[in-house]
């Protein structure tokens, strides 16, 4: 995963053979979540309520665009 994620998003920490944790920070959650969508792997937002809200808003926009 570290090869796919720009350093500007944070630091990758391997958890096990199939899981990596991205640790980062931002004051622009909308921008950050758009960057995460470029990752071609499943991911889950674990810690930031602001980032989760931005992801949900973006997801709603994408679903509306596809309907």
C-alpha positions, 0 to 999 in steps of 0.5 A: 500500500505504501507504494500507492499512497502519496506521502502527503496523505500520511504514513502507512503502518503494516498491521498484518499480511493483508492490512495497512493503517494510514495515519495522517491529518488534515484540515481539509477533510473534503480534499483528503477523502477525495484523495482516498478514493484514488486508492484501488483497495477497500478501506475504512475510516476509523478515527475522524468523524469529520473525515467520515462525514466528508466520505458520506457526503461524497458517497451521496453525491456519487450515488446521485450522479449515477442514478 
